[in-house]
């Protein structure tokens, strides 16, 4: 079972809140905190759709882009051995480390 939902290009992760006995979701990839909840799986989809629709409508009313802007820059701290291995793999692939890393991240994110 997956705890990821998608609707109109938005994705959300869902968890169970044992204390309140409800399913709780949060829309990913946006700056604003957009959440939703339901007491049952049957109500969860409707709550997610309502949250996304409301968010998109509100953004349109205030003239705001609903998507979170990303700079395209990532700062990572990794084990020096992994850094070396990745740099060698990139060189052998005829790419610089940024190109190679972008492809690796794209492949991983698509899974």
Chimera marker file (.cmm) of the C-alpha trace (Angstrom):
<marker_set name="trace">
<marker id="1" x="0.000" y="0.000" z="0.000" r="1" g="1" b="0" radius="0.5"/>
<marker id="2" x="1.306" y="3.437" z="-0.933" r="1" g="1" b="0" radius="0.5"/>
<marker id="3" x="0.804" y="6.487" z="1.229" r="1" g="1" b="0" radius="0.5"/>
<marker id="4" x="1.105" y="8.882" z="-1.737" r="1" g="1" b="0" radius="0.5"/>
<marker id="5" x="-1.883" y="10.430" z="-3.489" r="1" g="1" b="0" radius="0.5"/>
<marker id="6" x="-1.935" y="12.492" z="-6.695" r="1" g="1" b="0" radius="0.5"/>
<marker id="7" x="-4.530" y="14.877" z="-8.110" r="1" g="1" b="0" radius="0.5"/>
<marker id="8" x="-4.253" y="17.605" z="-10.765" r="1" g="1" b="0" radius="0.5"/>
<marker id="9" x="-0.466" y="17.358" z="-10.742" r="1" g="1" b="0" radius="0.5"/>
<marker id="10" x="-0.193" y="17.699" z="-6.956" r="1" g="1" b="0" radius="0.5"/>
<marker id="11" x="1.083" y="14.932" z="-4.712" r="1" g="1" b="0" radius="0.5"/>
<marker id="12" x="0.479" y="14.359" z="-1.039" r="1" g="1" b="0" radius="0.5"/>
<marker id="13" x="1.780" y="12.011" z="1.600" r="1" g="1" b="0" radius="0.5"/>
<marker id="14" x="-0.697" y="10.479" z="4.035" r="1" g="1" b="0" radius="0.5"/>
<marker id="15" x="-0.117" y="9.245" z="7.572" r="1" g="1" b="0" radius="0.5"/>
<marker id="16" x="-2.301" y="7.861" z="10.313" r="1" g="1" b="0" radius="0.5"/>
<marker id="17" x="-2.664" y="9.959" z="13.465" r="1" g="1" b="0" radius="0.5"/>
<marker id="18" x="-3.188" y="7.370" z="16.179" r="1" g="1" b="0" radius="0.5"/>
<marker id="19" x="-3.904" y="9.972" z="18.859" r="1" g="1" b="0" radius="0.5"/>
<marker id="20" x="-6.847" y="11.487" z="16.955" r="1" g="1" b="0" radius="0.5"/>
<marker id="21" x="-7.759" y="8.338" z="15.000" r="1" g="1" b="0" radius="0.5"/>
<marker id="22" x="-7.685" y="10.094" z="11.620" r="1" g="1" b="0" radius="0.5"/>
<marker id="23" x="-5.795" y="9.969" z="8.336" r="1" g="1" b="0" radius="0.5"/>
<marker id="24" x="-3.775" y="13.141" z="7.767" r="1" g="1" b="0" radius="0.5"/>
<marker id="25" x="-2.292" y="14.324" z="4.481" r="1" g="1" b="0" radius="0.5"/>
<marker id="26" x="0.001" y="17.144" z="3.409" r="1" g="1" b="0" radius="0.5"/>
<marker id="27" x="0.486" y="18.422" z="-0.138" r="1" g="1" b="0" radius="0.5"/>
<marker id="28" x="4.154" y="18.188" z="-1.154" r="1" g="1" b="0" radius="0.5"/>
<marker id="29" x="6.210" y="20.544" z="-3.322" r="1" g="1" b="0" radius="0.5"/>
<marker id="30" x="4.619" y="23.854" z="-2.378" r="1" g="1" b="0" radius="0.5"/>
<marker id="31" x="5.662" y="26.585" z="0.020" r="1" g="1" b="0" radius="0.5"/>
<marker id="32" x="2.253" y="26.943" z="1.607" r="1" g="1" b="0" radius="0.5"/>
<marker id="33" x="1.126" y="24.418" z="4.158" r="1" g="1" b="0" radius="0.5"/>
<marker id="34" x="-1.834" y="22.645" z="2.576" r="1" g="1" b="0" radius="0.5"/>
<marker id="35" x="-3.150" y="19.782" z="4.616" r="1" g="1" b="0" radius="0.5"/>
<marker id="36" x="-6.267" y="17.656" z="4.820" r="1" g="1" b="0" radius="0.5"/>
<marker id="37" x="-7.687" y="14.884" z="6.953" r="1" g="1" b="0" radius="0.5"/>
<marker id="38" x="-10.459" y="12.306" z="7.051" r="1" g="1" b="0" radius="0.5"/>
<marker id="39" x="-11.753" y="9.672" z="9.402" r="1" g="1" b="0" radius="0.5"/>
<marker id="40" x="-11.920" y="7.032" z="6.680" r="1" g="1" b="0" radius="0.5"/>
<marker id="41" x="-10.163" y="6.012" z="3.496" r="1" g="1" b="0" radius="0.5"/>
<marker id="42" x="-13.385" y="6.708" z="1.619" r="1" g="1" b="0" radius="0.5"/>
<marker id="43" x="-13.341" y="10.343" z="2.759" r="1" g="1" b="0" radius="0.5"/>
<marker id="44" x="-9.619" y="10.836" z="2.223" r="1" g="1" b="0" radius="0.5"/>
<marker id="45" x="-9.751" y="11.254" z="-1.561" r="1" g="1" b="0" radius="0.5"/>
<marker id="46" x="-12.535" y="13.817" z="-1.343" r="1" g="1" b="0" radius="0.5"/>
<marker id="47" x="-10.668" y="15.756" z="1.356" r="1" g="1" b="0" radius="0.5"/>
<marker id="48" x="-7.493" y="15.774" z="-0.774" r="1" g="1" b="0" radius="0.5"/>
<marker id="49" x="-9.364" y="16.948" z="-3.885" r="1" g="1" b="0" radius="0.5"/>
<marker id="50" x="-11.105" y="19.672" z="-1.892" r="1" g="1" b="0" radius="0.5"/>
<marker id="51" x="-7.804" y="20.887" z="-0.407" r="1" g="1" b="0" radius="0.5"/>
<marker id="52" x="-6.100" y="21.041" z="-3.829" r="1" g="1" b="0" radius="0.5"/>
<marker id="53" x="-9.076" y="22.710" z="-5.506" r="1" g="1" b="0" radius="0.5"/>
<marker id="54" x="-9.312" y="25.287" z="-2.713" r="1" g="1" b="0" radius="0.5"/>
<marker id="55" x="-5.579" y="25.966" z="-2.853" r="1" g="1" b="0" radius="0.5"/>
<marker id="56" x="-5.572" y="26.463" z="-6.638" r="1" g="1" b="0" radius="0.5"/>
<marker id="57" x="-8.661" y="28.684" z="-6.441" r="1" g="1" b="0" radius="0.5"/>
<marker id="58" x="-7.180" y="30.787" z="-3.641" r="1" g="1" b="0" radius="0.5"/>
<marker id="59" x="-3.902" y="31.219" z="-5.532" r="1" g="1" b="0" radius="0.5"/>
<marker id="60" x="-5.817" y="32.346" z="-8.630" r="1" g="1" b="0" radius="0.5"/>
<marker id="61" x="-7.786" y="34.894" z="-6.584" r="1" g="1" b="0" radius="0.5"/>
<marker id="62" x="-4.648" y="36.469" z="-5.161" r="1" g="1" b="0" radius="0.5"/>
<marker id="63" x="-2.595" y="36.181" z="-8.357" r="1" g="1" b="0" radius="0.5"/>
<marker id="64" x="-0.066" y="33.744" z="-6.914" r="1" g="1" b="0" radius="0.5"/>
<marker id="65" x="1.609" y="30.827" z="-8.684" r="1" g="1" b="0" radius="0.5"/>
<marker id="66" x="0.601" y="27.665" z="-6.787" r="1" g="1" b="0" radius="0.5"/>
<marker id="67" x="3.840" y="25.862" z="-7.596" r="1" g="1" b="0" radius="0.5"/>
<marker id="68" x="6.833" y="26.215" z="-5.364" r="1" g="1" b="0" radius="0.5"/>
<marker id="69" x="9.820" y="27.808" z="-7.090" r="1" g="1" b="0" radius="0.5"/>
<marker id="70" x="13.031" y="25.803" z="-6.938" r="1" g="1" b="0" radius="0.5"/>
<marker id="71" x="16.436" y="27.349" z="-7.614" r="1" g="1" b="0" radius="0.5"/>
<marker id="72" x="17.992" y="24.299" z="-9.258" r="1" g="1" b="0" radius="0.5"/>
<marker id="73" x="20.825" y="24.325" z="-6.747" r="1" g="1" b="0" radius="0.5"/>
<marker id="74" x="21.344" y="21.616" z="-4.139" r="1" g="1" b="0" radius="0.5"/>
<marker id="75" x="24.036" y="21.614" z="-1.481" r="1" g="1" b="0" radius="0.5"/>
<marker id="76" x="24.904" y="18.098" z="-0.358" r="1" g="1" b="0" radius="0.5"/>
<marker id="77" x="27.237" y="16.706" z="2.241" r="1" g="1" b="0" radius="0.5"/>
<marker id="78" x="28.190" y="13.141" z="1.423" r="1" g="1" b="0" radius="0.5"/>
<marker id="79" x="30.864" y="10.647" z="2.310" r="1" g="1" b="0" radius="0.5"/>
<marker id="80" x="34.107" y="11.555" z="0.456" r="1" g="1" b="0" radius="0.5"/>
<marker id="81" x="34.335" y="8.007" z="-0.920" r="1" g="1" b="0" radius="0.5"/>
<marker id="82" x="30.870" y="8.314" z="-2.464" r="1" g="1" b="0" radius="0.5"/>
<marker id="83" x="31.837" y="11.719" z="-3.887" r="1" g="1" b="0" radius="0.5"/>
<marker id="84" x="34.915" y="10.180" z="-5.507" r="1" g="1" b="0" radius="0.5"/>
<marker id="85" x="32.964" y="7.231" z="-6.915" r="1" g="1" b="0" radius="0.5"/>
<marker id="86" x="30.307" y="9.539" z="-8.368" r="1" g="1" b="0" radius="0.5"/>
<marker id="87" x="32.925" y="11.841" z="-9.901" r="1" g="1" b="0" radius="0.5"/>
<marker id="88" x="34.650" y="8.881" z="-11.548" r="1" g="1" b="0" radius="0.5"/>
<marker id="89" x="31.331" y="7.490" z="-12.819" r="1" g="1" b="0" radius="0.5"/>
<marker id="90" x="30.460" y="10.902" z="-14.266" r="1" g="1" b="0" radius="0.5"/>
<marker id="91" x="33.825" y="11.227" z="-15.981" r="1" g="1" b="0" radius="0.5"/>
<marker id="92" x="33.542" y="7.748" z="-17.458" r="1" g="1" b="0" radius="0.5"/>
<marker id="93" x="30.059" y="8.656" z="-18.737" r="1" g="1" b="0" radius="0.5"/>
<marker id="94" x="31.486" y="11.761" z="-20.407" r="1" g="1" b="0" radius="0.5"/>
<marker id="95" x="29.557" y="14.114" z="-18.129" r="1" g="1" b="0" radius="0.5"/>
<marker id="96" x="30.395" y="16.616" z="-15.470" r="1" g="1" b="0" radius="0.5"/>
<marker id="97" x="29.280" y="15.687" z="-11.952" r="1" g="1" b="0" radius="0.5"/>
<marker id="98" x="26.244" y="17.994" z="-12.062" r="1" g="1" b="0" radius="0.5"/>
<marker id="99" x="24.897" y="16.420" z="-15.262" r="1" g="1" b="0" radius="0.5"/>
<marker id="100" x="25.517" y="12.910" z="-13.968" r="1" g="1" b="0" radius="0.5"/>
<marker id="101" x="23.871" y="13.687" z="-10.622" r="1" g="1" b="0" radius="0.5"/>
<marker id="102" x="20.842" y="15.252" z="-12.303" r="1" g="1" b="0" radius="0.5"/>
<marker id="103" x="20.313" y="12.094" z="-14.379" r="1" g="1" b="0" radius="0.5"/>
<marker id="104" x="20.697" y="9.889" z="-11.302" r="1" g="1" b="0" radius="0.5"/>
<marker id="105" x="18.211" y="12.000" z="-9.346" r="1" g="1" b="0" radius="0.5"/>
<marker id="106" x="15.759" y="12.065" z="-12.265" r="1" g="1" b="0" radius="0.5"/>
<marker id="107" x="15.891" y="8.251" z="-12.532" r="1" g="1" b="0" radius="0.5"/>
<marker id="108" x="15.453" y="7.815" z="-8.798" r="1" g="1" b="0" radius="0.5"/>
<marker id="109" x="12.587" y="10.306" z="-8.551" r="1" g="1" b="0" radius="0.5"/>
<marker id="110" x="10.743" y="8.590" z="-11.415" r="1" g="1" b="0" radius="0.5"/>
<marker id="111" x="10.610" y="5.246" z="-9.550" r="1" g="1" b="0" radius="0.5"/>
<link id1="1" id2="2" r="1" g="1" b="0" radius="0.2"/>
<link id1="2" id2="3" r="1" g="1" b="0" radius="0.2"/>
<link id1="3" id2="4" r="1" g="1" b="0" radius="0.2"/>
<link id1="4" id2="5" r="1" g="1" b="0" radius="0.2"/>
<link id1="5" id2="6" r="1" g="1" b="0" radius="0.2"/>
<link id1="6" id2="7" r="1" g="1" b="0" radius="0.2"/>
<link id1="7" id2="8" r="1" g="1" b="0" radius="0.2"/>
<link id1="8" id2="9" r="1" g="1" b="0" radius="0.2"/>
<link id1="9" id2="10" r="1" g="1" b="0" radius="0.2"/>
<link id1="10" id2="11" r="1" g="1" b="0" radius="0.2"/>
<link id1="11" id2="12" r="1" g="1" b="0" radius="0.2"/>
<link id1="12" id2="13" r="1" g="1" b="0" radius="0.2"/>
<link id1="13" id2="14" r="1" g="1" b="0" radius="0.2"/>
<link id1="14" id2="15" r="1" g="1" b="0" radius="0.2"/>
<link id1="15" id2="16" r="1" g="1" b="0" radius="0.2"/>
<link id1="16" id2="17" r="1" g="1" b="0" radius="0.2"/>
<link id1="17" id2="18" r="1" g="1" b="0" radius="0.2"/>
<link id1="18" id2="19" r="1" g="1" b="0" radius="0.2"/>
<link id1="19" id2="20" r="1" g="1" b="0" radius="0.2"/>
<link id1="20" id2="21" r="1" g="1" b="0" radius="0.2"/>
<link id1="21" id2="22" r="1" g="1" b="0" radius="0.2"/>
<link id1="22" id2="23" r="1" g="1" b="0" radius="0.2"/>
<link id1="23" id2="24" r="1" g="1" b="0" radius="0.2"/>
<link id1="24" id2="25" r="1" g="1" b="0" radius="0.2"/>
<link id1="25" id2="26" r="1" g="1" b="0" radius="0.2"/>
<link id1="26" id2="27" r="1" g="1" b="0" radius="0.2"/>
<link id1="27" id2="28" r="1" g="1" b="0" radius="0.2"/>
<link id1="28" id2="29" r="1" g="1" b="0" radius="0.2"/>
<link id1="29" id2="30" r="1" g="1" b="0" radius="0.2"/>
<link id1="30" id2="31" r="1" g="1" b="0" radius="0.2"/>
<link id1="31" id2="32" r="1" g="1" b="0" radius="0.2"/>
<link id1="32" id2="33" r="1" g="1" b="0" radius="0.2"/>
<link id1="33" id2="34" r="1" g="1" b="0" radius="0.2"/>
<link id1="34" id2="35" r="1" g="1" b="0" radius="0.2"/>
<link id1="35" id2="36" r="1" g="1" b="0" radius="0.2"/>
<link id1="36" id2="37" r="1" g="1" b="0" radius="0.2"/>
<link id1="37" id2="38" r="1" g="1" b="0" radius="0.2"/>
<link id1="38" id2="39" r="1" g="1" b="0" radius="0.2"/>
<link id1="39" id2="40" r="1" g="1" b="0" radius="0.2"/>
<link id1="40" id2="41" r="1" g="1" b="0" radius="0.2"/>
<link id1="41" id2="42" r="1" g="1" b="0" radius="0.2"/>
<link id1="42" id2="43" r="1" g="1" b="0" radius="0.2"/>
<link id1="43" id2="44" r="1" g="1" b="0" radius="0.2"/>
<link id1="44" id2="45" r="1" g="1" b="0" radius="0.2"/>
<link id1="45" id2="46" r="1" g="1" b="0" radius="0.2"/>
<link id1="46" id2="47" r="1" g="1" b="0" radius="0.2"/>
<link id1="47" id2="48" r="1" g="1" b="0" radius="0.2"/>
<link id1="48" id2="49" r="1" g="1" b="0" radius="0.2"/>
<link id1="49" id2="50" r="1" g="1" b="0" radius="0.2"/>
<link id1="50" id2="51" r="1" g="1" b="0" radius="0.2"/>
<link id1="51" id2="52" r="1" g="1" b="0" radius="0.2"/>
<link id1="52" id2="53" r="1" g="1" b="0" radius="0.2"/>
<link id1="53" id2="54" r="1" g="1" b="0" radius="0.2"/>
<link id1="54" id2="55" r="1" g="1" b="0" radius="0.2"/>
<link id1="55" id2="56" r="1" g="1" b="0" radius="0.2"/>
<link id1="56" id2="57" r="1" g="1" b="0" radius="0.2"/>
<link id1="57" id2="58" r="1" g="1" b="0" radius="0.2"/>
<link id1="58" id2="59" r="1" g="1" b="0" radius="0.2"/>
<link id1="59" id2="60" r="1" g="1" b="0" radius="0.2"/>
<link id1="60" id2="61" r="1" g="1" b="0" radius="0.2"/>
<link id1="61" id2="62" r="1" g="1" b="0" radius="0.2"/>
<link id1="62" id2="63" r="1" g="1" b="0" radius="0.2"/>
<link id1="63" id2="64" r="1" g="1" b="0" radius="0.2"/>
<link id1="64" id2="65" r="1" g="1" b="0" radius="0.2"/>
<link id1="65" id2="66" r="1" g="1" b="0" radius="0.2"/>
<link id1="66" id2="67" r="1" g="1" b="0" radius="0.2"/>
<link id1="67" id2="68" r="1" g="1" b="0" radius="0.2"/>
<link id1="68" id2="69" r="1" g="1" b="0" radius="0.2"/>
<link id1="69" id2="70" r="1" g="1" b="0" radius="0.2"/>
<link id1="70" id2="71" r="1" g="1" b="0" radius="0.2"/>
<link id1="71" id2="72" r="1" g="1" b="0" radius="0.2"/>
<link id1="72" id2="73" r="1" g="1" b="0" radius="0.2"/>
<link id1="73" id2="74" r="1" g="1" b="0" radius="0.2"/>
<link id1="74" id2="75" r="1" g="1" b="0" radius="0.2"/>
<link id1="75" id2="76" r="1" g="1" b="0" radius="0.2"/>
<link id1="76" id2="77" r="1" g="1" b="0" radius="0.2"/>
<link id1="77" id2="78" r="1" g="1" b="0" radius="0.2"/>
<link id1="78" id2="79" r="1" g="1" b="0" radius="0.2"/>
<link id1="79" id2="80" r="1" g="1" b="0" radius="0.2"/>
<link id1="80" id2="81" r="1" g="1" b="0" radius="0.2"/>
<link id1="81" id2="82" r="1" g="1" b="0" radius="0.2"/>
<link id1="82" id2="83" r="1" g="1" b="0" radius="0.2"/>
<link id1="83" id2="84" r="1" g="1" b="0" radius="0.2"/>
<link id1="84" id2="85" r="1" g="1" b="0" radius="0.2"/>
<link id1="85" id2="86" r="1" g="1" b="0" radius="0.2"/>
<link id1="86" id2="87" r="1" g="1" b="0" radius="0.2"/>
<link id1="87" id2="88" r="1" g="1" b="0" radius="0.2"/>
<link id1="88" id2="89" r="1" g="1" b="0" radius="0.2"/>
<link id1="89" id2="90" r="1" g="1" b="0" radius="0.2"/>
<link id1="90" id2="91" r="1" g="1" b="0" radius="0.2"/>
<link id1="91" id2="92" r="1" g="1" b="0" radius="0.2"/>
<link id1="92" id2="93" r="1" g="1" b="0" radius="0.2"/>
<link id1="93" id2="94" r="1" g="1" b="0" radius="0.2"/>
<link id1="94" id2="95" r="1" g="1" b="0" radius="0.2"/>
<link id1="95" id2="96" r="1" g="1" b="0" radius="0.2"/>
<link id1="96" id2="97" r="1" g="1" b="0" radius="0.2"/>
<link id1="97" id2="98" r="1" g="1" b="0" radius="0.2"/>
<link id1="98" id2="99" r="1" g="1" b="0" radius="0.2"/>
<link id1="99" id2="100" r="1" g="1" b="0" radius="0.2"/>
<link id1="100" id2="101" r="1" g="1" b="0" radius="0.2"/>
<link id1="101" id2="102" r="1" g="1" b="0" radius="0.2"/>
<link id1="102" id2="103" r="1" g="1" b="0" radius="0.2"/>
<link id1="103" id2="104" r="1" g="1" b="0" radius="0.2"/>
<link id1="104" id2="105" r="1" g="1" b="0" radius="0.2"/>
<link id1="105" id2="106" r="1" g="1" b="0" radius="0.2"/>
<link id1="106" id2="107" r="1" g="1" b="0" radius="0.2"/>
<link id1="107" id2="108" r="1" g="1" b="0" radius="0.2"/>
<link id1="108" id2="109" r="1" g="1" b="0" radius="0.2"/>
<link id1="109" id2="110" r="1" g="1" b="0" radius="0.2"/>
<link id1="110" id2="111" r="1" g="1" b="0" radius="0.2"/>
</marker_set>
